[in-house]
Amino acid sequence: MVNVVEQYQKTQDNLKQLDVDLKAFGDDMKHFTGEVKQTVAEANARIHALEQAVADGGGGITPPGMGGPASLGSIVLSDAESNSAFQSLEQWNQGTCRLKATAPIKAALTHDDPTNTMPSNPERGAIVPQGGRRRLRLLDVLPSRPTGSDAVEFVQLNASGDADEQEAEGDTKAEITFDGELKRCEIATVAGHTTVSRQVLSDHAALQRAIDQVIRYKLLSKLEDMIINGGSASSSGGKIVGLANDSSAFVPTITAGGPAADIIGESLVRQADAGYMPNLVLMNSIDWFALQITKNPDNEYLFGSPTMPVDEALWNQVIIPSASVPQDVAYTIDTNFVSVLDREQPTIMLSNSHADYMTRNLLLILGELRAGLEVTDTFAVYKIDLTTSGA
């Protein structure tokens, strides 16, 4: 009897110890799971930061171990080292120096300012260009290809009909018709200039900043606006027709009169059903903000807290907000059929021969580039009028 009691007590002790061990194992698993979640969250944050750096064209903070691409200003000044005309200007002689960047238009999207807005010598600070400087977005994501011609001709195809089964031998097979229209895309010239103190010739960091400002914030802003809305007389065949005119109007059916997000979603679905792969939504900045502040009945933001907003995306597609897009207008785009034509690399001209700049110790910086827009299929760009759709 004593042995039975002892055996029972021993079994109870073992069970208690087993319970303690299981609880300790559970605590260890919870701790391990927390560490894994934290590690995954940190990895996701680093990946997101890297993606943002790439999307911004290499601007901002460069991740350790990764060298960002050089900005247009640094490329131009690198070429200026062996330019005798630039050396003459540096010595305060009268004249003009023309420098050509050995990089495509995309290089102008990069903005690396080694001085962090402060010149090395205060007396050499540039005269800051007036006007707002907004962030470029569309040029960052649209494909770009070089061209050596002042005009590009191509056939804009639109297909009708579809494949079908031949029911019996000798029956007429289904016909797919391609309606082609010869298009001519002209190359447009975009130029702008600013004025700086002549002393920046001796302060390359300040000169680089001035060059980057006039190109990145002025020329490319204008080019992006022309790509969206077209250039001068675009409706009558201007040099850059623009997405506003080189697109197909989309009229919603099941979402007519509904929220803008629903209409855009239907546009993406209809475009995909037509055989395209829309990967971009272009819309007005204020319209996108109006979507971001949408709340549920509990007064909670649907697009994330203002302190931690979600990525700019809708229906798993990238959102590009732009002030150049009119309000209540949006586009869904398959970028496989849209290209920016890079005709001439950005050029920079420095001159003190303008007006009375020689006597006033001023320097003119003139930036110029030539580019165009090619849309090979208008059904790859759906234009949505959110107002007439009842949004």
C-alpha positions in Angstrom: 0.0 0.0 0.0 2.9 2.3 0.8 4.4 1.7 -2.6 1.2 2.6 -4.3 0.9 5.9 -2.4 4.6 6.7 -3.2 4.1 5.9 -6.8 1.0 8.0 -7.0 2.8 10.9 -5.3 5.7 10.6 -7.7 3.3 10.6 -10.7 1.7 13.8 -9.4 5.1 15.4 -8.9 6.0 14.5 -12.5 2.8 15.9 -13.8 3.4 19.2 -11.9 6.9 19.4 -13.3 5.6 18.7 -16.8 3.0 21.5 -16.4 5.8 23.9 -15.3 8.0 22.8 -18.2 5.1 23.3 -20.7 4.4 26.8 -19.3 8.1 27.7 -19.6 8.1 26.4 -23.2 5.0 28.4 -24.0 6.6 31.6 -22.6 9.8 30.9 -24.6 7.7 30.4 -27.8 5.8 33.7 -27.2 9.2 35.5 -26.7 10.6 33.9 -29.8 7.4 34.8 -31.8 7.7 38.4 -30.6 11.4 38.5 -31.7 10.5 37.1 -35.2 7.7 39.6 -35.6 10.0 42.5 -34.6 12.7 41.2 -37.0 10.2 40.9 -39.9 8.8 44.4 -39.1 12.3 45.9 -39.1 13.1 44.1 -42.4 9.8 45.4 -44.0 10.6 48.9 -42.8 14.1 48.8 -44.4 12.7 47.4 -47.6 10.0 50.2 -47.7 12.7 52.8 -47.1 14.8 51.4 -49.9 11.8 51.3 -52.2 11.0 55.0 -51.4 14.6 55.9 -52.0 14.5 54.2 -55.4 11.1 55.8 -56.2 12.5 59.2 -55.3 15.1 58.9 -58.0 17.9 58.4 -55.5 17.2 61.6 -53.6 17.2 61.8 -49.8 19.3 59.6 -47.6 21.3 56.9 -49.4 21.2 53.6 -47.6 24.6 52.5 -46.3 26.7 50.7 -48.8 24.7 51.9 -51.8 26.0 54.8 -53.9 23.2 57.1 -55.2 23.4 58.3 -58.8 25.0 61.7 -59.4 22.8 64.7 -59.9 22.7 66.7 -63.1 24.6 69.5 -61.4 27.5 67.3 -60.3 27.7 65.7 -63.8 27.9 69.1 -65.5 30.5 70.4 -63.1 32.5 67.2 -63.6 32.6 68.0 -67.3 33.5 71.6 -66.6 36.8 70.7 -65.2 38.3 70.3 -68.7 36.3 73.1 -70.3 38.4 76.1 -71.2 35.4 78.4 -71.5 34.4 77.6 -67.9 37.9 78.2 -66.7 37.8 81.6 -68.4 34.6 82.5 -66.6 36.1 81.3 -63.3 38.8 83.9 -63.8 36.1 86.6 -64.1 36.5 87.1 -67.9 33.5 88.0 -70.0 32.0 85.3 -72.0 29.7 82.3 -72.2 30.2 78.6 -71.4 27.9 75.8 -72.7 28.0 72.5 -71.0 26.2 69.3 -72.0 25.3 66.6 -69.5 26.5 63.1 -70.6 23.4 61.5 -69.1 19.7 61.2 -70.1 16.8 63.3 -68.8 16.3 60.8 -66.0 19.6 62.0 -64.4 18.0 65.4 -63.8 15.5 63.7 -61.4 18.3 63.1 -58.9 19.1 65.8 -56.5 22.0 65.3 -54.2 23.0 68.5 -52.4 26.3 68.0 -50.5 26.0 71.4 -48.8 22.5 70.8 -47.4 21.3 74.2 -48.6 24.2 76.2 -46.9 27.0 77.5 -49.2 30.5 77.1 -48.0 30.9 80.9 -48.0 27.8 83.1 -47.2 28.9 85.8 -49.7 28.8 83.2 -52.5 25.2 82.2 -52.0 23.0 82.0 -55.1 20.0 84.1 -55.8 17.3 81.5 -55.0 14.8 81.0 -57.9 11.3 82.3 -56.9 8.2 80.2 -57.0 7.1 76.9 -55.5 9.1 73.7 -56.1 6.8 70.7 -56.1 7.8 67.1 -56.2 8.0 65.3 -59.5 6.2 62.0 -59.7 5.1 61.0 -63.2 8.5 61.2 -64.8 9.9 58.9 -62.2 7.7 56.0 -63.3 7.1 56.5 -67.0 9.5 54.5 -69.3 12.0 56.6 -71.3 13.8 55.8 -74.5 16.4 57.9 -76.5 15.7 59.1 -80.0 18.0 60.7 -82.5 15.2 62.4 -84.5 13.3 65.7 -84.2 10.1 63.7 -84.9 9.0 60.1 -84.4 6.5 58.5 -86.6 4.6 55.4 -85.6 1.3 53.6 -86.3 -1.2 53.8 -83.5 -3.1 50.5 -83.6 -6.6 49.8 -82.3 -7.9 46.2 -82.6 -11.5 45.1 -83.0 -13.0 41.6 -83.2 -11.8 38.5 -81.4 -10.8 34.9 -82.1 -13.6 32.3 -82.3 -14.0 28.6 -83.0 -14.5 27.4 -86.6 -17.5 25.2 -86.3 -17.2 23.4 -89.6 -14.6 22.9 -92.3 -14.9 25.6 -94.9 -16.7 28.1 -92.5 -15.3 31.6 -92.5 -12.9 32.1 -89.7 -13.2 34.9 -87.2 -11.6 38.2 -88.2 -9.6 40.5 -86.0 -9.3 43.9 -87.6 -6.5 46.3 -86.8 -7.3 50.0 -87.5 -4.0 51.9 -87.8 -3.4 55.6 -87.8 -0.1 57.1 -88.7 1.0 59.4 -85.9 3.8 61.9 -85.8 5.3 62.8 -82.4 7.2 66.1 -82.5 10.1 66.8 -80.1 9.5 69.9 -77.9 12.1 72.2 -76.5 11.7 73.1 -72.8 14.0 75.8 -71.4 14.4 78.1 -68.4 17.0 80.2 -66.7 17.9 81.7 -63.4 20.3 84.3 -62.0 23.0 83.7 -59.4 25.9 85.6 -57.9 29.0 85.4 -60.1 31.0 84.2 -57.0 29.3 80.8 -57.3 31.8 80.0 -60.0 34.4 79.6 -57.3 31.9 77.7 -55.0 31.0 74.6 -57.0 28.7 73.3 -54.3 26.5 76.4 -54.6 26.7 76.3 -58.4 25.7 72.6 -58.4 22.7 73.4 -56.2 21.6 76.3 -58.6 21.9 74.0 -61.6 19.9 71.2 -60.0 17.2 73.7 -58.9 16.6 75.3 -62.4 16.5 71.9 -64.1 14.8 69.7 -61.5 12.2 72.1 -60.3 11.6 74.2 -63.4 12.3 72.4 -66.6 11.1 69.0 -65.5 8.0 70.4 -63.8 7.0 72.0 -67.1 7.8 68.8 -69.1 5.7 66.8 -66.7 2.8 69.2 -67.1 3.1 69.0 -70.9 3.1 65.2 -70.8 -0.2 65.3 -68.9 -2.0 68.2 -70.6 -0.1 68.7 -73.8 2.0 71.6 -75.0 1.0 74.7 -77.0 -1.9 74.1 -79.4 -1.9 70.4 -78.4 -5.6 70.0 -79.5 -4.6 70.9 -83.1 -1.5 68.8 -83.3 1.0 70.4 -81.0 4.5 68.9 -80.4 3.4 67.1 -77.2 -0.2 66.0 -77.5 -0.4 64.9 -73.8 -2.2 62.1 -72.1 -5.3 64.3 -71.8 -5.8 64.2 -75.6 -4.0 60.9 -76.4 -6.3 58.7 -74.4 -9.7 56.9 -74.5 -12.6 58.2 -72.4 -13.9 55.7 -69.9 -17.6 55.7 -68.9 -18.4 53.5 -65.9 -21.4 51.3 -65.8 -21.8 49.4 -62.5 -20.1 52.2 -60.5 -21.7 55.2 -62.1 -22.6 57.7 -59.4 -20.5 56.0 -56.8 -17.3 57.0 -55.0 -14.2 57.9 -57.0 -12.4 54.8 -55.7 -15.1 52.5 -57.1 -15.0 54.2 -60.5 -11.2 54.0 -60.7 -11.5 50.3 -59.7 -13.9 49.6 -62.5 -11.7 51.4 -65.0 -8.8 49.1 -64.0 -10.9 46.0 -64.3 -12.4 47.0 -67.7 -8.9 47.9 -69.0 -7.5 44.5 -67.8 -10.5 42.7 -69.4 -9.6 44.4 -72.7 -6.1 42.8 -72.6 -4.1 45.5 -71.0 -2.1 45.5 -67.8 -2.8 48.9 -66.1 -0.2 49.5 -63.5 -0.6 53.2 -62.7 -3.3 55.5 -61.5 -2.7 59.2 -62.2 -5.0 61.7 -60.5 -5.2 65.2 -59.0 -3.4 65.7 -55.6 -6.5 67.1 -53.9 -8.7 64.3 -55.2 -6.2 61.7 -53.8 -6.2 63.6 -50.5 -10.0 63.5 -50.4 -9.8 59.7 -50.7 -7.1 59.5 -48.0 -9.4 61.3 -45.4 -12.3 58.9 -46.0 -13.6 57.6 -42.7 -15.9 54.8 -41.6 -19.0 55.2 -39.4 -16.7 55.0 -36.3 -14.8 58.1 -37.6 -11.7 56.0 -38.3 -9.5 56.6 -41.4 -9.8 53.9 -44.0 -6.4 54.8 -45.6 -4.4 54.6 -42.4 -3.8 57.1 -39.6 -2.5 60.5 -40.6 0.6 59.7 -38.4 1.1 56.4 -40.2 -0.5 56.7 -43.7 -0.5 53.7 -46.0 1.5 53.6 -49.2 0.1 55.6 -52.2 -1.8 52.8 -53.8 -5.4 52.0 -54.9 -6.6 48.5 -55.9 -3.0 47.3 -55.7 -1.8 49.9 -58.3 0.5 52.8 -57.7 -1.1 56.2 -57.3 0.7 59.2 -58.8 -0.8 62.4 -57.4 -0.1 65.5 -59.5 -1.2 69.1 -59.4 -1.0 69.2 -63.2 -4.1 66.9 -63.4 -7.3 68.8 -63.2 -9.6 68.1 -60.3 -12.2 65.4 -60.9 -10.1 63.8 -63.6 -8.1 60.5 -63.3 -6.2 58.2 -65.6 -5.5 54.4 -65.5 -2.4 53.7 -67.5 -0.6 50.7 -68.9 2.9 52.1 -69.1 3.9 49.4 -71.7 2.4 51.7 -74.3 3.6 55.1 -73.1 7.1 56.4 -73.4 9.0 59.6 -72.8 11.2 60.3 -75.8 14.6 61.6 -74.8 15.8 63.6 -77.8 18.5 65.8 -76.3 20.4 65.6 -73.0 20.0 68.6 -70.7 22.4 71.4 -71.6 23.5 74.2 -69.3 24.8 77.6 -70.4 26.6 80.0 -68.1 27.0 83.6 -69.2 27.8 87.0 -67.8 27.2 88.6 -71.2 23.5 89.0 -70.6 22.2 92.6 -70.2 24.3 94.4 -67.6 25.3 91.2 -65.7 29.0 91.8 -66.3 29.0 95.1 -64.4 26.6 93.8 -61.7 28.7 90.6 -61.0 25.8 88.3 -61.9 25.7 85.1 -63.8 22.9 83.7 -66.0 22.3 79.9 -65.8 20.2 78.7 -68.8 18.9 75.1 -68.8 17.4 73.4 -71.9 16.2 69.9 -72.8 14.3 68.4 -75.7 11.7 65.6 -75.2 8.5 64.1 -76.5 5.7 61.7 -75.7 4.8 58.5 -77.5 1.4 56.7 -76.9 1.2 53.7 -79.2 -2.3 52.7 -78.1 -4.9 55.1 -76.7 -6.8 52.3 -75.1 -3.8 51.8 -72.8 -4.7 55.2 -71.3 -8.2 55.5 -69.8 -9.3 59.0 -69.0 -12.0 59.2 -66.3 -14.2 62.2 -65.7 -15.2 61.8 -62.1 -17.7 64.7 -62.2 -19.9 63.5 -65.1 -19.7 60.0 -63.6 -21.5 61.3 -60.6 -18.7 60.9 -58.1 
